[in-house]
Amino acid sequence: RRHTRLQGDWSSDVCSSDLKAEADRQYKRVRNHTWFRDVTEALEKSDPNCMYCSANESAQVEHYHPKADFPELTFSYTNYLWVCGQCNQAKGDSFPTDTLLLNPFDDNIWEHLDFNSEGGLVAKSIVGTEEVDLRGKITISTINLDRLKLQRKDRKSTRLNSSHLVISYAVFCLKK
């Protein structure tokens, strides 16, 4: 099984001060290998669009938990998202620790997000208050999901979590 190369405990042989650099080095080395295509193909088969914005064709594996802060999750299948370059670049190594970003695999995004009258993605209002959902607000801000290109009247949905079952199944199959 080619995918088991990702599951090895490579981090146990590296001292903690070098872990970030080693995780980055290892990821850059393996992401171009033929066997790593299983990962990208499984993510792409679920939907060719970005898991965050749905507006662009995806072409990059994003680490939900950034490699810089969570090097031990560099090769975790459940940490991979299929995203467009704009969303990946906007998020970068950002990962607010006080308020978690929405995760397309784990969260029902419609509990946190909504559309405004112009078709733009907004944080859901909290009933009975003038406040909005903090996780929705942080996710939109961090990934720049309020960029003008995404503010279209014909926009009916967002990709976040729409293929959760398909992706989860693909990840499950890869782990076998």
Steps between C-alpha positions, in 0.01 A plus 500: 500500500664817381306732734653347813809710435303794636411318818853430620611665821778701339473766772626275780852511358514879487568727795212739574690815399549358151149359464352792304787514254504122459121486445527764229797326339328159505175640358680679216682176423197269494231720344651451155525122529272287289348324803395835653264544205261261679442776753444777246284279280274404791455864595445609140248223426269634768467827308749693288402825673655662803380363834491854636359729231364266229568771244834381366638173376713350771857406438671493838506288811440726798587410857205601719740502796807677353825305475682789668299467821397134487791314334381170647186528278693559177419151371159452657234433235236665714704822496489530119255720313472554122503876439566766239818704501321816613353341812822313578705818468250704703501246783873430486617393844212677672323298762335698778525293816236686699228449236541207265452542127211307352615161375326370185526143635375553852268799511151565372589837355139613473492521879761777465456659155225646286455704181416869497258658250784554250597132508810556712604261773454646850521379858159390626322740733442377852126511565394755757829692489682736268799266491610253233647151528867540593627185322322606181641852525856379567486246214373758250764751610793255513435340162376821341167344405347845472713590200313678223534213253288281726226761550274390213123508497475164325700326770276234652737306725850464625717194475577487872377165626281421197693181423586405855383140466676443168828641627477317832443174315796569269724575798374185674586294192849649484563408863419130440 
